[in-house]
């Protein structure tokens, strides 16, 4: 999940190999969370002994390792910088740590 439509579109386009976005469904959610690790904060990264730039690597090894650690600690989500859009942010939800009633679909639309 991305925190903005522009970031979401860039992330999806990257994973589709740069193809234009059409015939896709855009969905917006509201999620009530209490335990979020903000990895866009350099201090939080330092507390976890990682460099912020490590989160932008294409190998995903460091971000996945950090996510696994935090998920086991009961963290509901991590906020991470987007590797595709300068200043963009993505939210990684750990659904097993979230009460399903805390997630609400706000909007859904077809992008043709």
LINDAMO-V447044 format. One record per residue. N is the residue number from 1. PHI is phi in whole degrees, 0 to 359 (999 if undefined). NEAR is the number of other ideal C-beta (glycine too) atoms within 10 Angstrom. Layout:
# LINDAMO-V447044
N_PHI_NEAR ; N_PHI_NEAR
This chain:
# LINDAMO-V447044
1_999_15 ; 2_248_18 ; 3_274_14 ; 4_217_14 ; 5_296_10 ; 6_298_14 ; 7_295_20 ; 8_302_21 ; 9_298_18 ; 10_295_19 ; 11_297_18 ; 12_295_15 ; 13_301_14 ; 14_300_14 ; 15_286_10 ; 16_266_11 ; 17_77_6 ; 18_88_7 ; 19_294_9 ; 20_296_9 ; 21_272_14 ; 22_208_8 ; 23_54_8 ; 24_235_14 ; 25_258_8 ; 26_264_14 ; 27_232_12 ; 28_250_13 ; 29_239_13 ; 30_248_10 ; 31_228_14 ; 32_269_11 ; 33_234_17 ; 34_245_10 ; 35_240_13 ; 36_241_16 ; 37_265_23 ; 38_271_13 ; 39_274_24 ; 40_273_19 ; 41_267_12 ; 42_305_10 ; 43_294_8 ; 44_296_15 ; 45_299_20 ; 46_297_11 ; 47_300_10 ; 48_266_15 ; 49_62_7 ; 50_229_16 ; 51_269_12 ; 52_307_15 ; 53_293_11 ; 54_299_16 ; 55_283_20 ; 56_259_14 ; 57_288_12 ; 58_287_7 ; 59_288_8 ; 60_68_11 ; 61_298_10 ; 62_292_16 ; 63_302_19 ; 64_292_11 ; 65_295_13 ; 66_296_20 ; 67_300_19 ; 68_299_11 ; 69_299_12 ; 70_291_21 ; 71_299_19 ; 72_295_10 ; 73_277_11 ; 74_91_10 ; 75_297_18 ; 76_277_23 ; 77_197_23 ; 78_235_22 ; 79_260_17 ; 80_232_21 ; 81_289_19 ; 82_281_22 ; 83_278_18 ; 84_255_19 ; 85_223_18 ; 86_305_9 ; 87_83_10 ; 88_284_20 ; 89_226_17 ; 90_239_22 ; 91_245_16 ; 92_257_19 ; 93_264_17 ; 94_257_19 ; 95_302_10 ; 96_292_8 ; 97_256_16 ; 98_241_17 ; 99_292_10 ; 100_305_6 ; 101_290_7 ; 102_274_12 ; 103_246_14 ; 104_231_10 ; 105_282_9 ; 106_263_8 ; 107_207_9 ; 108_219_10 ; 109_213_10 ; 110_273_9 ; 111_256_11 ; 112_263_7
